[in-house]
Amino acid sequence: MQSGTETARRRGPRSEGISPRAYEALSEVWYFGQRARIWDRLVVSSGARPGQRVLELGCGTGYFARRIAPVVGPSGVVVGIDPSLPSLAYAAAHSPPHCTFYPAQAQNLPFADASFDVVASSLTFHHIAPDHRLVAIREALRVLRPGGRACIADVCPPRIRLLERVVSAAHGRAEMHDIFDRLRAMMAEAGFTTMATGRVSRLCYITAERPHDLTAAFADV
């Protein structure tokens, strides 16, 4: 199962073959020292609030989780999932107590229905095999509470094909072309509503809500 080992494993610049600590240092360079500013914008876009339960898909070293943690505060919970055990160990060692991390895949979440207020993801979906992305999106919808919010961010595909190849190579096994149009269509197919898109630096993101009445949402499709 190709996606089972690769889903959400690689984060930002290529991370295979390097330690989580080295990856963290490389990421700071990759984003020209603006990593915190970029991810804090994503936190705002996610709509996370104090006391909420947030799930991060493909948490890697836990950076996004650590940026979300102060927003939900100690009365909230941030849960990260990733198949990479070394990355999870690093995340657990460098995150506050109300962050927890589990080995899991985005397309098979080990959580109950309607158990999170927010599902967030960054630099994950272009590494999920295309035929498994809709499954992962449906899993995100399943674990969200009615009215819950999803925020999915990934690398903006360059308009020039040569640059797209360079970016794809830098991000491992990455299929970048038109990924956001496809993800937006999949999110609508899964049942998400109130979708919007944005961009911060090299990242594009989609935000959407789980409707209170999924039956009505599908009736409108």
C-alpha positions, 0 to 999 in steps of 0.5 A: 500500500503505497499511500500507507507509508507515504501519507503525510510523511514528508513535510515541506522540503524532502525529509526522507533520510534526515533526522526530524531535528535536521528537518526542522532546521532545513524547514526554517531555511526553506521558508527563509525564516518566515515559517512561524509567520506562515503557519500562524496565518494557517492557524488563523484560517483554521478558525481554531479557538480556545478549548477546542479539539483539533486534529492535524493530519500528517503532523510530521514533527508536530510544527503545525500542532505546536503553532495551534496549541497556544490558541486552543490553550490548556483547556483544548486538545491538539491531536496529531497523526502520522505514520513516521514513528521518529517524527512522532517521537520528536513531536511528542518531545517538543510539544506542550502536554495538551498535544498528543500524537498517534501513528495513523493514516489520514485515510483510516483515522482511529477516532470516533465520529464527530470528535473534533472541532477542527481538522487541519493539514499542511503539506500532506495531501500531495503525497497521498495517492490520488485514489486515496485522497477522497477517502482521507477527506471523507474521514476528515468530515466523519470525525468533525462535529457538525459545524466543524471546520477543515483547513487543508494547506499545500504547496501552490503549484507553479504556473510554469511547468519547469518550476512545477517539476523543481518544486515536485522534486523538492517535495518528494513524490509530489503530484502538484498539477491542479491539486487544489482544483481537485481537492476542492471538488473532492471536498464538495463531493464529500459533503463539505460546504462554505469553502474558501481558498487563500494563499500565504507565501508558497502555500495555498489553502482551502477552508470548509465546514461540515454542515449540520445536516449532511443530508441537505448538503448532498441534496444541494449537490 
